[in-house]
Amino acid sequence: MTLDFAGRVAIVTGAGGGLGRQHALALAARGAKVLVNDLGGAVDGSGSGASAAQAVADEIRAAGGEALANNASVTDFDAVLAMVQQAVDAWGRVDILVNNAGILRDKSFAKMDMADFALVVQVHLMGAAYCAKAVWPHMQAQGYGRIVMTTSSTGLYGNFGQANYGAAKLAQVGLMQTLAIEGAKHGIHVNALAPTAATRMTEGLMPQQVLDALKPEAVVPAMLVLAHESAPTRTILCAGAGAFEAAHITMTQGVYLGVGPDVPEQLAARLDEVTDRADEQVPQSGAAQSTHEVGRALAAHGAR
């Protein structure tokens, strides 16, 4: 099966360079009409300019594709609404949103300024929420949509010096989990991509040999799978250097201890059992935790 995007309209944020540019070029090459969004700022979010987005849109058009440029900040909800309307006015619909825009303000938590923490969360989390909110009514009305969040191994597993980035990136997974549930009846699939790629944001963090292997192009296949008509939903795909994995948020079987004055001591003594990953599950919603716990309690009381 060829992953074809003919007739589809895509918005890619942060698409003026790096991974976002590769996403936009790949979608366009496979037939999508692409709105290229980029604030045109530095890696830390400072500055702005229309040239980055325009250059990528021009590149797509030079190759025979259809593209528009937009330099809205994803932190400005009114500008995001106007961006989505720009795509709808031009092409009549929006099928795909790739939330790729992001910034870095790296420092150890002890030295991190809380304004830098808040700004990173604003761009990554609120930016993704604003863009999803803006496309949502259009996707609902047409009964079809594909939203790709960009999470990170830092969000999933942590990384020194990136408390703000990691918090914002895992928050996108939480947003994805609920939007996938709410979007299901409207044909809206929502997934997350955890890329490892050498871009402006990773320069200086890795040796050149590693950077050479981590070409942004190697991540694009995972995005295309998550943005396509055949996409799954509520899936976290990891991608880098041509390798692909899936990440899961799981829950162990745990133990039932009941309610009593010595339960804290029992829990401390049996913590290895609680954290034992044998037969762990991937809950289909947050309700699965309470269902599991109540079930254990009722079973324990019924056995007496």
Secondary structure, 3 states (H helix, E strand, C coil): CCCCCCCCEEEECCCCCHHHHHHHHHHHHCCCEEEEECCCCCCCCCCCCCHHHHHHHHHHHHCCCCEEEECCCCCCHHHHHHHHHHHHHHHCCCCEEEECCCCCCCECCCCCCHHHHHHHHHHHHHHHHHHHHHHHHHHHHHCCEEEEEECCHHHHHCCCCEHHHHHHHHHHHHHHHHHHHHHHHHCEEEEEEEECCCCCCCCCCCCHHHHHHCCHHHCHHHHHHHHCCCCCCCCEEEEECCEEEEECCCECCCCCCCCCCCHHHHHHHCHHHHCCCCCCECCCCCHHHHHHHHHHHHHHHHCC
